[in-house]
Amino acid sequence: MRSFIFYFFVISIIGDLIDELIYELDTWVFGSDYQLVSPIVATLAQVVALLLFSFLFYRSLTKKIGQESLRLAKKQSQLFANIAHDLKTPLTSITGFSKALNEEIVEPEEIKEVSGIIYQKSVTANELLDLMFQYTKLNAAEFRLKSEECDVNYLLKEVIAANYDLLESHQIELLLELPEEPLFRMIDPTEFNRVFSNLLINACKHNPPKTKLAISIAVQKDITEIIFADNGNPIPYNEREKLFQPFISESESERSFQGNGLGLAIVKTIVEKHGFKIALLDGEEYTKRFVITI
């Protein structure tokens, strides 16, 4: 659109200059007897200028579409390459241990342990595939939110209850500061359920046992803040800008720090598609605070 407005503005100026130039030349060179020629010449000149404008605009638009297509293709290629990389580890374990069981080279007392490893690696692979599907779906052109009036407070309590076993298994100390009254907002409940679940899972998987996790809702006039704060592992400042990006680096240290890199990317995508904001902030009592501003 910017390019079109620019080219249209330029062609308008050129058209006016052509009209004036043709008229002056016609009067000066041919005199008044030939002034009927000037409209025809001016029209032809404007047609030529318009064709030139159309050609340049088409070239510019084609170039930008090509660049954007290349960027999206590169992004998608990187996404699938990184997912293949992360799937390789659990699938290698599953293949190796299942082969050992099939060939009966596992000691009887180790069969239960090996079976447990195979199961856990299968769960990991399935979770990664599910995250890949979610992220791909959210970034598809045809994706649309199904927003409705929803009690955000109740939805958050439901998600906490559904993930309580996970919180207990990771020995997370949960602190809640939620209002008693309903808090209705226009959101897609299915997608926001995913936002709350991913933030809870992130707090469990990337913090040590006995970490304090404080979940609260603060309402000030027309602004609502949903806060997930914990006193677990701090996040370096140079990582914070990139934290919500999927598979930001091939560096093993960064990948290890961020896990598969899709959970928070999905959170950010859903929040921003609602027109809301999410930020990672510091706190006096907590090392990090994920704040969703509605």
Sequence and secondary structure as in RCSB ss.txt:
>XXXX:A:sequence
MRSFIFYFFVISIIGDLIDELIYELDTWVFGSDYQLVSPIVATLAQVVALLLFSFLFYRSLTKKIGQESLRLAKK
QSQLFANIAHDLKTPLTSITGFSKALNEEIVEPEEIKEVSGIIYQKSVTANELLDLMFQYTKLNAAEFRLKSEEC
DVNYLLKEVIAANYDLLESHQIELLLELPEEPLFRMIDPTEFNRVFSNLLINACKHNPPKTKLAISIAVQKDITE
IIFADNGNPIPYNEREKLFQPFISESESERSFQGNGLGLAIVKTIVEKHGFKIALLDGEEYTKRFVITI
>XXXX:A:secstr
 HHHHHHHHHHHHHHHHHHHHHHHHIIIII GGGTTHHHHHHHHHHHHHHHHHHHHHHHHHHHHHHHHHHHHHHH
HHHHHHHHHHHHHHHHHHHHHHHHHHHTT S GGGHHHHHHHHHHHHHHHHHHHHHHHHHHHHTSTT     EEE
EHHHHHHHHHHHTHHHHHHTT EEEEE  SS  EEEE HHHHHHHHHHHHHHHHHTS TT EEEEEEEEETTEEE
EEEEESSS   HHHHTTTTSTT  S HHHHHHHTTS HHHHHHHHHHHTT EEEEE  SS SEEEEEE 
